[in-house]
Amino acid sequence: MISKGLAIKVLNEALATGGDYAEIYLEDTDAGSVLLENGKVETAGRRNVFGAGIRILLKTASVYGYTSDISEKSLLALAHGLAARFTGTRLFTVRSIEKQHVKVVNKIDDHIKDVAIEDKIALLRECYNAANAVDKRVIRIQDAFTDDYKQIEIFSAEGEIGKQFENTEERGRLVMIAMATENGKVETSFSGPGRFAGWSWFKNTIDYKAKAADTAKKAIMMLTAAECPSGRFPVVITNGWGGVIFHEACGHSLEATATAKKLSVFSDSIGKQIANTIVSAYDDGTMPNEWGSNNIDSEGNPTQKNQLIKDGICVGFLVDKFNGRRLGMEANGVSRRQSYRFEPTSRMSNTYIAPGKDKAEDIVKDTKLGIYVANFGGGSVNPVTGEFNFSASEAYIIRDGKICEPVRGCTLIGSGKEVLMNIDRVADDVGLGQGMCGSASGSIPVNVGQPTIRIKEITVGGRGGKPQ
């Protein structure tokens, strides 16, 4: 996007007042979206996101700025203005830049951006027809497809020889929402499979019509659900999207963004037991073509498989370059950002609890009375304390080892520390679910995941009476 010669000029301008690291992040994103409302096209189009961000570090101080104008004059002016935040003298001069090899972990053969809009609309109409055929009580169906093709270039320097990285990201997501109503009750169900992949995965690999029908069926089912009981119960949480509870209540608290500032309940937990010994957990940005994967992070570091918990012991954090300085730790490939408008920081990618030795059906069979959570809706978390409040969009009573009637209004209340220590069963059926995670560096695609697990006791909020 810019020449090495211009990059050297900009980096040296940024380093003029004593910075010990400078970075230019350039982005060109071609993003598209199509939305159907009850089978009719509401919106369809593409947009371009283009610009650059410059960051300067000096020990544990950081300044950042961005611009949509990547001309020489604009970039030099931005670098000069940021450098003015420091008052020292130049530590080194960048003499040259060497292009770095980027291993392509996520290979794509057919680009979504090249697919005709009519083909995307046709797929979405098939989803609508499948959902609409389920039941007349389904009154509103939204189907959408979003994709983005992102070309990234990074120049960085912390010595006389700078580095250049080039990377391409491409993701697509199919979103299906069904709303059902009866006797004044309204229920909504959601499904949103996504992938760092091309069009063929959506068209030929996933059964999108079955997913659309299932989304509508879930909305219908919840219309007749009884109110969830409240109290302290065992709770079995399904695999895949059930991992959002670990992501929110525990994962964010293991990011260096929080731990480096002592703003996490786990800030001083390395080497300490924070979970039941049957619990291990990872964040793995190297999983080929997964929603949260990448070839490199936003600093140019190769993505990694980072173990966070091993047999209940906290063994690592997610560390970006800047917060690594505060912690005295090396960056481990997790620095991420939404776009050039955001300064990067440590973020999750594909975060999951590792498989255990149990079978999912045995965990349910061995639970006499409890709650089975099949899907989560919204929630809130305090990252400092780890305390959370999560609503289940799909839940059932477990009675005598069997999954029985659905319940509505189920809320799980607790803390990350409590959940991790109270997990007493872990199955072998790891699954992943796609979502968007918002934090300091914007909204980014992440996978949450886990096998089926059981929390031996947790507070359940609901409006129903004691379960029978």
KEBA-920859 format. One record per residue (C-alpha): residue number from 1; residue in three letters; y negated, x negated, z negated. Coordinates in nm, 3 decimals. Layout:
BEGIN
PT     n   res         y         x         z
PT   NUM   Ala         Y         X         Z
...
END
This chain:
BEGIN
PT     n   res         y         x         z
PT     1   Met     0.000     0.000     0.000
PT     2   Ile    -0.226    -0.299    -0.060
PT     3   Ser    -0.188    -0.661     0.047
PT     4   Lys    -0.077    -0.941    -0.183
PT     5   Gly    -0.416    -1.102    -0.128
PT     6   Leu    -0.601    -0.797    -0.257
PT     7   Ala    -0.357    -0.762    -0.546
PT     8   Ile    -0.430    -1.121    -0.652
PT     9   Lys    -0.806    -1.052    -0.645
PT    10   Val    -0.769    -0.736    -0.853
PT    11   Leu    -0.535    -0.895    -1.107
PT    12   Asn    -0.769    -1.191    -1.155
PT    13   Glu    -1.067    -0.959    -1.197
PT    14   Ala    -0.871    -0.770    -1.463
PT    15   Leu    -0.778    -1.093    -1.642
PT    16   Ala    -1.129    -1.244    -1.639
PT    17   Thr    -1.204    -1.163    -2.004
PT    18   Gly    -0.887    -1.291    -2.168
PT    19   Gly    -0.620    -1.034    -2.104
PT    20   Asp    -0.268    -1.177    -2.121
PT    21   Tyr    -0.109    -0.920    -1.886
PT    22   Ala    -0.241    -0.711    -1.598
PT    23   Glu    -0.070    -0.450    -1.384
PT    24   Ile    -0.154    -0.242    -1.076
PT    25   Tyr     0.054     0.073    -1.023
PT    26   Leu     0.019     0.240    -0.682
PT    27   Glu     0.169     0.575    -0.591
PT    28   Asp     0.203     0.790    -0.281
PT    29   Thr     0.385     1.119    -0.353
PT    30   Asp     0.469     1.391    -0.101
PT    31   Ala     0.555     1.703    -0.306
PT    32   Gly     0.667     2.043    -0.185
PT    33   Ser     0.737     2.385    -0.337
PT    34   Val     0.858     2.726    -0.223
PT    35   Leu     0.855     3.037    -0.445
PT    36   Leu     1.016     3.375    -0.374
PT    37   Glu     0.942     3.684    -0.581
PT    38   Asn     1.210     3.950    -0.541
PT    39   Gly     1.311     3.797    -0.210
PT    40   Lys     0.961     3.771    -0.064
PT    41   Val     0.781     3.441    -0.011
PT    42   Glu     0.489     3.409    -0.253
PT    43   Thr     0.390     3.045    -0.202
PT    44   Ala     0.506     2.762     0.022
PT    45   Gly     0.350     2.427     0.099
PT    46   Arg     0.321     2.057     0.034
PT    47   Arg     0.065     1.838    -0.140
PT    48   Asn    -0.006     1.467    -0.163
PT    49   Val    -0.067     1.265    -0.480
PT    50   Phe    -0.218     0.926    -0.402
PT    51   Gly    -0.386     0.664    -0.616
PT    52   Ala    -0.364     0.362    -0.841
PT    53   Gly    -0.373     0.282    -1.210
PT    54   Ile    -0.469    -0.053    -1.366
PT    55   Arg    -0.363    -0.166    -1.712
PT    56   Ile    -0.467    -0.473    -1.909
PT    57   Leu    -0.295    -0.590    -2.227
PT    58   Leu    -0.411    -0.841    -2.486
PT    59   Lys    -0.157    -0.883    -2.764
PT    60   Thr    -0.140    -0.532    -2.913
PT    61   Ala    -0.451    -0.393    -2.742
PT    62   Ser    -0.436    -0.196    -2.418
PT    63   Val    -0.687    -0.050    -2.171
PT    64   Tyr    -0.604     0.174    -1.875
PT    65   Gly    -0.786     0.343    -1.593
PT    66   Tyr    -0.707     0.504    -1.256
PT    67   Thr    -0.859     0.596    -0.922
PT    68   Ser    -0.764     0.787    -0.607
PT    69   Asp    -0.960     0.536    -0.398
PT    70   Ile    -0.756     0.219    -0.338
PT    71   Ser    -1.015     0.037    -0.130
PT    72   Glu    -1.094    -0.322    -0.231
PT    73   Lys    -1.435    -0.222    -0.365
PT    74   Ser    -1.293     0.059    -0.578
PT    75   Leu    -1.003    -0.139    -0.724
PT    76   Leu    -1.222    -0.440    -0.808
PT    77   Ala    -1.480    -0.213    -0.975
PT    78   Leu    -1.209    -0.044    -1.182
PT    79   Ala    -1.059    -0.378    -1.286
PT    80   His    -1.405    -0.512    -1.376
PT    81   Gly    -1.487    -0.209    -1.589
PT    82   Leu    -1.158    -0.225    -1.778
PT    83   Ala    -1.187    -0.600    -1.834
PT    84   Ala    -1.528    -0.543    -1.993
PT    85   Arg    -1.344    -0.390    -2.289
PT    86   Phe    -1.239    -0.744    -2.387
PT    87   Thr    -1.478    -1.029    -2.470
PT    88   Gly    -1.265    -1.341    -2.441
PT    89   Thr    -1.229    -1.607    -2.172
PT    90   Arg    -0.972    -1.628    -1.894
PT    91   Leu    -0.628    -1.744    -2.008
PT    92   Phe    -0.483    -1.804    -1.660
PT    93   Thr    -0.548    -1.745    -1.292
PT    94   Val    -0.296    -1.571    -1.069
PT    95   Arg    -0.221    -1.805    -0.775
PT    96   Ser     0.055    -1.620    -0.595
PT    97   Ile     0.278    -1.312    -0.601
PT    98   Glu     0.653    -1.306    -0.550
PT    99   Lys     0.828    -0.990    -0.430
PT   100   Gln     1.115    -0.890    -0.662
PT   101   His     1.452    -0.752    -0.553
PT   102   Val     1.501    -0.390    -0.663
PT   103   Lys     1.863    -0.277    -0.675
PT   104   Val     1.897     0.074    -0.531
PT   105   Val     2.108     0.269    -0.781
PT   106   Asn     2.017     0.610    -0.640
PT   107   Lys     2.111     0.619    -0.272
PT   108   Ile     2.002     0.914    -0.058
PT   109   Asp     2.113     0.984     0.297
PT   110   Asp     1.919     1.302     0.379
PT   111   His     1.562     1.346     0.262
PT   112   Ile     1.456     1.685     0.128
PT   113   Lys     1.103     1.640     0.263
PT   114   Asp     1.247     1.642     0.616
PT   115   Val     1.419     1.981     0.570
PT   116   Ala     1.248     2.271     0.746
PT   117   Ile     1.075     2.518     0.514
PT   118   Glu     1.274     2.797     0.679
PT   119   Asp     1.600     2.639     0.558
PT   120   Lys     1.475     2.629     0.200
PT   121   Ile     1.361     2.991     0.220
PT   122   Ala     1.701     3.091     0.359
PT   123   Leu     1.880     2.926     0.066
PT   124   Leu     1.647     3.096    -0.184
PT   125   Arg     1.707     3.435    -0.021
PT   126   Glu     2.080     3.383    -0.063
PT   127   Cys     2.015     3.321    -0.434
PT   128   Tyr     1.806     3.639    -0.453
PT   129   Asn     2.073     3.849    -0.283
PT   130   Ala     2.342     3.718    -0.516
PT   131   Ala     2.137     3.795    -0.828
PT   132   Asn     2.007     4.130    -0.702
PT   133   Ala     2.361     4.254    -0.637
PT   134   Val     2.461     4.212    -1.002
PT   135   Asp     2.301     4.520    -1.157
PT   136   Lys     2.015     4.764    -1.093
PT   137   Arg     1.872     4.678    -1.434
PT   138   Val     1.766     4.341    -1.296
PT   139   Ile     1.407     4.424    -1.200
PT   140   Arg     1.252     4.087    -1.126
PT   141   Ile     1.400     3.778    -0.965
PT   142   Gln     1.214     3.454    -0.904
PT   143   Asp     1.368     3.177    -0.696
PT   144   Ala     1.195     2.847    -0.632
PT   145   Phe     1.268     2.508    -0.485
PT   146   Thr     1.056     2.203    -0.563
PT   147   Asp     1.088     1.849    -0.437
PT   148   Asp     0.895     1.525    -0.440
PT   149   Tyr     0.922     1.200    -0.248
PT   150   Lys     0.747     0.922    -0.437
PT   151   Gln     0.675     0.573    -0.305
PT   152   Ile     0.575     0.324    -0.574
PT   153   Glu     0.433    -0.027    -0.560
PT   154   Ile     0.370    -0.236    -0.873
PT   155   Phe     0.190    -0.571    -0.902
PT   156   Ser     0.191    -0.742    -1.242
PT   157   Ala     0.104    -1.079    -1.386
PT   158   Glu     0.124    -1.260    -1.719
PT   159   Gly     0.103    -1.608    -1.572
PT   160   Glu     0.001    -1.788    -1.254
PT   161   Ile     0.281    -1.630    -1.051
PT   162   Gly     0.264    -1.252    -1.030
PT   163   Lys     0.538    -1.006    -0.937
PT   164   Gln     0.559    -0.728    -0.679
PT   165   Phe     0.800    -0.434    -0.699
PT   166   Glu     0.864    -0.152    -0.452
PT   167   Asn     1.058     0.164    -0.535
PT   168   Thr     1.126     0.508    -0.392
PT   169   Glu     1.208     0.819    -0.596
PT   170   Glu     1.325     1.151    -0.455
PT   171   Arg     1.416     1.459    -0.656
PT   172   Gly     1.475     1.825    -0.591
PT   173   Arg     1.516     2.123    -0.822
PT   174   Leu     1.637     2.478    -0.768
PT   175   Val     1.494     2.728    -1.018
PT   176   Met     1.633     3.079    -1.072
PT   177   Ile     1.487     3.334    -1.315
PT   178   Ala     1.620     3.687    -1.366
PT   179   Met     1.453     3.958    -1.575
PT   180   Ala     1.642     4.269    -1.684
PT   181   Thr     1.524     4.578    -1.872
PT   182   Glu     1.674     4.885    -2.038
PT   183   Asn     1.544     5.130    -2.301
PT   184   Gly     1.232     4.924    -2.361
PT   185   Lys     1.421     4.596    -2.402
PT   186   Val     1.343     4.307    -2.171
PT   187   Glu     1.559     3.995    -2.138
PT   188   Thr     1.509     3.690    -1.918
PT   189   Ser     1.759     3.427    -1.809
PT   190   Phe     1.690     3.090    -1.650
PT   191   Ser     1.882     2.831    -1.451
PT   192   Gly     1.738     2.512    -1.300
PT   193   Pro     1.979     2.254    -1.155
PT   194   Gly     1.805     1.936    -1.039
PT   195   Arg     1.907     1.603    -0.893
PT   196   Phe     1.780     1.264    -0.776
PT   197   Ala     1.944     1.344    -0.444
PT   198   Gly     1.908     1.476    -0.092
PT   199   Trp     1.933     1.826     0.054
PT   200   Ser     2.311     1.817     0.105
PT   201   Trp     2.371     1.816    -0.272
PT   202   Phe     2.189     2.148    -0.309
PT   203   Lys     2.330     2.302     0.008
PT   204   Asn     2.691     2.185    -0.012
PT   205   Thr     2.776     2.053    -0.361
PT   206   Ile     2.653     2.312    -0.609
PT   207   Asp     2.754     2.678    -0.587
PT   208   Tyr     2.398     2.808    -0.592
PT   209   Lys     2.496     3.170    -0.523
PT   210   Ala     2.734     3.173    -0.820
PT   211   Lys     2.463     3.021    -1.040
PT   212   Ala     2.215     3.286    -0.927
PT   213   Ala     2.460     3.568    -1.003
PT   214   Asp     2.544     3.416    -1.340
PT   215   Thr     2.173     3.394    -1.426
PT   216   Ala     2.138     3.769    -1.365
PT   217   Lys     2.456     3.848    -1.559
PT   218   Lys     2.325     3.660    -1.863
PT   219   Ala     2.006     3.867    -1.861
PT   220   Ile     2.208     4.191    -1.844
PT   221   Met     2.443     4.079    -2.121
PT   222   Met     2.159     4.005    -2.362
PT   223   Leu     2.022     4.361    -2.324
PT   224   Thr     2.304     4.491    -2.543
PT   225   Ala     2.311     4.199    -2.786
PT   226   Ala     2.276     4.273    -3.157
PT   227   Glu     2.020     4.098    -3.375
PT   228   Cys     2.134     3.757    -3.496
PT   229   Pro     2.212     3.730    -3.870
PT   230   Ser     2.020     3.484    -4.087
PT   231   Gly     2.148     3.235    -4.341
PT   232   Arg     2.332     2.902    -4.357
PT   233   Phe     2.623     2.889    -4.112
PT   234   Pro     2.836     2.650    -3.911
PT   235   Val     2.694     2.634    -3.559
PT   236   Val     2.885     2.528    -3.250
PT   237   Ile     2.658     2.412    -2.965
PT   238   Thr     2.789     2.400    -2.610
PT   239   Asn     2.783     2.091    -2.393
PT   240   Gly     2.514     2.011    -2.136
PT   241   Trp     2.182     2.184    -2.206
PT   242   Gly     2.280     2.210    -2.572
PT   243   Gly     2.176     1.844    -2.589
PT   244   Val     1.811     1.950    -2.589
PT   245   Ile     1.832     1.974    -2.967
PT   246   Phe     1.921     1.603    -2.986
PT   247   His     1.656     1.516    -2.727
PT   248   Glu     1.378     1.690    -2.916
PT   249   Ala     1.475     1.647    -3.280
PT   250   Cys     1.611     1.292    -3.256
PT   251   Gly     1.543     1.133    -2.917
PT   252   His     1.164     1.137    -2.937
PT   253   Ser     1.185     0.986    -3.284
PT   254   Leu     1.371     0.687    -3.135
PT   255   Glu     1.105     0.613    -2.873
PT   256   Ala     0.892     0.306    -2.945
PT   257   Thr     0.584     0.520    -2.883
PT   258   Ala     0.655     0.666    -3.230
PT   259   Thr     0.857     0.395    -3.406
PT   260   Ala     0.608     0.115    -3.332
PT   261   Lys     0.332     0.308    -3.511
PT   262   Lys     0.554     0.407    -3.806
PT   263   Leu     0.513     0.768    -3.690
PT   264   Ser     0.885     0.839    -3.676
PT   265   Val     1.134     0.939    -3.940
PT   266   Phe     1.357     0.666    -3.790
PT   267   Ser     1.095     0.387    -3.773
PT   268   Asp     1.282     0.162    -4.017
PT   269   Ser     1.635     0.275    -3.932
PT   270   Ile     1.776    -0.011    -3.722
PT   271   Gly     2.107    -0.108    -3.881
PT   272   Lys     2.111     0.199    -4.105
PT   273   Gln     2.332     0.505    -4.096
PT   274   Ile     2.141     0.803    -3.959
PT   275   Ala     2.433     1.017    -3.837
PT   276   Asn     2.791     1.106    -3.913
PT   277   Thr     3.022     0.818    -3.818
PT   278   Ile     3.171     1.027    -3.535
PT   279   Val     2.833     1.031    -3.357
PT   280   Ser     2.728     0.777    -3.093
PT   281   Ala     2.439     0.829    -2.851
PT   282   Tyr     2.293     0.669    -2.540
PT   283   Asp     1.999     0.684    -2.304
PT   284   Asp     2.115     0.577    -1.960
PT   285   Gly     1.869     0.549    -1.671
PT   286   Thr     2.131     0.389    -1.444
PT   287   Met     2.352     0.695    -1.386
PT   288   Pro     2.365     0.727    -1.005
PT   289   Asn     2.155     1.014    -0.865
PT   290   Glu     2.107     1.190    -1.198
PT   291   Trp     1.788     1.389    -1.258
PT   292   Gly     1.645     1.141    -1.511
PT   293   Ser     1.763     0.821    -1.338
PT   294   Asn     1.562     0.558    -1.153
PT   295   Asn     1.604     0.216    -0.995
PT   296   Ile     1.327     0.058    -1.201
PT   297   Asp     1.087     0.187    -1.464
PT   298   Ser     0.708     0.214    -1.433
PT   299   Glu     0.666    -0.152    -1.530
PT   300   Gly     0.918    -0.282    -1.277
PT   301   Asn     1.198    -0.339    -1.527
PT   302   Pro     1.551    -0.243    -1.410
PT   303   Thr     1.670     0.074    -1.582
PT   304   Gln     1.943     0.024    -1.843
PT   305   Lys     2.210     0.196    -2.044
PT   306   Asn     2.071     0.172    -2.396
PT   307   Gln     2.283     0.260    -2.697
PT   308   Leu     2.076     0.427    -2.967
PT   309   Ile     2.343     0.523    -3.222
PT   310   Lys     2.684     0.361    -3.268
PT   311   Asp     2.935     0.524    -3.504
PT   312   Gly     2.646     0.680    -3.696
PT   313   Ile     2.441     0.357    -3.718
PT   314   Cys     2.100     0.330    -3.550
PT   315   Val     2.133     0.029    -3.320
PT   316   Gly     1.832     0.056    -3.090
PT   317   Phe     1.507     0.214    -2.981
PT   318   Leu     1.366     0.297    -2.638
PT   319   Val     1.113     0.019    -2.586
PT   320   Asp     0.832    -0.027    -2.334
PT   321   Lys     0.643    -0.353    -2.286
PT   322   Phe     0.336    -0.266    -2.492
PT   323   Asn     0.511    -0.114    -2.793
PT   324   Gly     0.771    -0.390    -2.774
PT   325   Arg     0.494    -0.628    -2.874
PT   326   Arg     0.433    -0.429    -3.190
PT   327   Leu     0.804    -0.415    -3.269
PT   328   Gly     0.892    -0.770    -3.167
PT   329   Met     1.147    -0.627    -2.921
PT   330   Glu     1.206    -0.674    -2.549
PT   331   Ala     1.134    -0.386    -2.311
PT   332   Asn     1.457    -0.215    -2.203
PT   333   Gly     1.373    -0.029    -1.883
PT   334   Val     1.237     0.296    -2.027
PT   335   Ser     0.864     0.281    -1.950
PT   336   Arg     0.782     0.601    -1.758
PT   337   Arg     0.486     0.811    -1.646
PT   338   Gln     0.420     1.133    -1.458
PT   339   Ser     0.183     0.972    -1.206
PT   340   Tyr    -0.079     0.702    -1.163
PT   341   Arg    -0.311     0.911    -1.381
PT   342   Phe    -0.105     0.827    -1.690
PT   343   Glu    -0.057     0.501    -1.878
PT   344   Pro     0.319     0.434    -1.909
PT   345   Thr     0.506     0.435    -2.237
PT   346   Ser     0.863     0.458    -2.368
PT   347   Arg     1.037     0.778    -2.259
PT   348   Met     1.391     0.914    -2.234
PT   349   Ser     1.582     0.941    -1.905
PT   350   Asn     1.942     1.072    -1.937
PT   351   Thr     1.996     1.103    -2.312
PT   352   Tyr     2.325     1.221    -2.453
PT   353   Ile     2.569     1.222    -2.742
PT   354   Ala     2.882     1.034    -2.639
PT   355   Pro     3.219     1.212    -2.608
PT   356   Gly     3.439     1.248    -2.913
PT   357   Lys     3.811     1.312    -2.959
PT   358   Asp     3.816     1.690    -3.011
PT   359   Lys     3.869     1.966    -2.759
PT   360   Ala     3.594     2.227    -2.731
PT   361   Glu     3.840     2.515    -2.771
PT   362   Asp     3.979     2.360    -3.091
PT   363   Ile     3.633     2.332    -3.244
PT   364   Val     3.577     2.704    -3.189
PT   365   Lys     3.931     2.788    -3.304
PT   366   Asp     3.874     2.600    -3.631
PT   367   Thr     3.550     2.785    -3.710
PT   368   Lys     3.618     3.100    -3.911
PT   369   Leu     3.265     3.241    -3.913
PT   370   Gly     2.959     3.097    -3.743
PT   371   Ile     2.727     3.098    -3.444
PT   372   Tyr     2.805     2.973    -3.093
PT   373   Val     2.493     2.860    -2.903
PT   374   Ala     2.537     2.854    -2.526
PT   375   Asn     2.173     2.800    -2.424
PT   376   Phe     1.836     2.721    -2.573
PT   377   Gly     1.490     2.856    -2.498
PT   378   Gly     1.170     2.717    -2.648
PT   379   Gly     1.112     2.532    -2.971
PT   380   Ser     0.884     2.298    -3.163
PT   381   Val     0.937     1.962    -3.331
PT   382   Asn     0.732     1.744    -3.566
PT   383   Pro     0.818     1.389    -3.448
PT   384   Val     0.697     1.233    -3.773
PT   385   Thr     0.937     1.430    -3.993
PT   386   Gly     1.192     1.536    -3.732
PT   387   Glu     1.167     1.898    -3.849
PT   388   Phe     1.235     2.150    -3.574
PT   389   Asn     1.256     2.517    -3.487
PT   390   Phe     1.465     2.609    -3.179
PT   391   Ser     1.529     2.950    -3.031
PT   392   Ala     1.864     3.015    -2.862
PT   393   Ser     1.837     3.217    -2.542
PT   394   Glu     2.212     3.279    -2.542
PT   395   Ala     2.421     3.291    -2.860
PT   396   Tyr     2.733     3.460    -2.994
PT   397   Ile     2.909     3.528    -3.323
PT   398   Ile     3.221     3.319    -3.389
PT   399   Arg     3.470     3.522    -3.586
PT   400   Asp     3.819     3.402    -3.685
PT   401   Gly     3.808     3.121    -3.432
PT   402   Lys     3.698     3.335    -3.137
PT   403   Ile     3.368     3.373    -2.953
PT   404   Cys     3.276     3.739    -2.999
PT   405   Glu     2.971     3.957    -2.938
PT   406   Pro     2.636     3.815    -2.817
PT   407   Val     2.338     3.807    -3.053
PT   408   Arg     1.968     3.788    -2.980
PT   409   Gly     1.679     3.635    -3.174
PT   410   Cys     1.882     3.334    -3.293
PT   411   Thr     1.674     3.043    -3.423
PT   412   Leu     1.797     2.710    -3.558
PT   413   Ile     1.579     2.554    -3.828
PT   414   Gly     1.626     2.205    -3.967
PT   415   Ser     1.552     1.837    -3.914
PT   416   Gly     1.687     1.559    -3.696
PT   417   Lys     1.824     1.375    -3.997
PT   418   Glu     2.004     1.687    -4.120
PT   419   Val     2.157     1.764    -3.781
PT   420   Leu     2.285     1.412    -3.719
PT   421   Met     2.450     1.384    -4.061
PT   422   Asn     2.597     1.736    -4.044
PT   423   Ile     2.772     1.701    -3.708
PT   424   Asp     3.137     1.718    -3.813
PT   425   Arg     3.313     1.779    -3.479
PT   426   Val     3.250     1.622    -3.135
PT   427   Ala     3.442     1.725    -2.824
PT   428   Asp     3.524     1.525    -2.513
PT   429   Asp     3.345     1.746    -2.259
PT   430   Val     3.011     1.572    -2.204
PT   431   Gly     2.775     1.763    -1.975
PT   432   Leu     2.412     1.720    -1.871
PT   433   Gly     2.126     1.966    -1.828
PT   434   Gln     1.799     1.918    -1.640
PT   435   Gly     1.454     1.966    -1.786
PT   436   Met     1.094     1.846    -1.782
PT   437   Cys     0.974     1.654    -2.087
PT   438   Gly     0.608     1.641    -2.182
PT   439   Ser     0.469     1.359    -2.396
PT   440   Ala     0.205     1.086    -2.401
PT   441   Ser     0.258     0.975    -2.040
PT   442   Gly     0.280     1.323    -1.890
PT   443   Ser     0.561     1.552    -1.777
PT   444   Ile     0.870     1.371    -1.644
PT   445   Pro     1.222     1.472    -1.534
PT   446   Val     1.492     1.414    -1.796
PT   447   Asn     1.855     1.500    -1.849
PT   448   Val     1.967     1.615    -2.191
PT   449   Gly     2.334     1.610    -2.272
PT   450   Gln     2.622     1.618    -2.513
PT   451   Pro     2.979     1.737    -2.550
PT   452   Thr     3.046     2.053    -2.747
PT   453   Ile     2.958     1.976    -3.108
PT   454   Arg     2.972     2.156    -3.443
PT   455   Ile     2.706     2.133    -3.709
PT   456   Lys     2.892     2.216    -4.030
PT   457   Glu     2.592     2.397    -4.178
PT   458   Ile     2.237     2.468    -4.065
PT   459   Thr     1.975     2.734    -4.133
PT   460   Val     1.991     3.017    -3.881
PT   461   Gly     1.699     3.253    -3.852
PT   462   Gly     1.751     3.609    -3.728
PT   463   Arg     1.679     3.973    -3.805
PT   464   Gly     2.034     4.097    -3.842
PT   465   Gly     2.236     4.154    -4.155
PT   466   Lys     2.523     3.949    -4.284
PT   467   Pro     2.788     3.901    -4.010
PT   468   Gln     3.119     4.074    -4.061
END
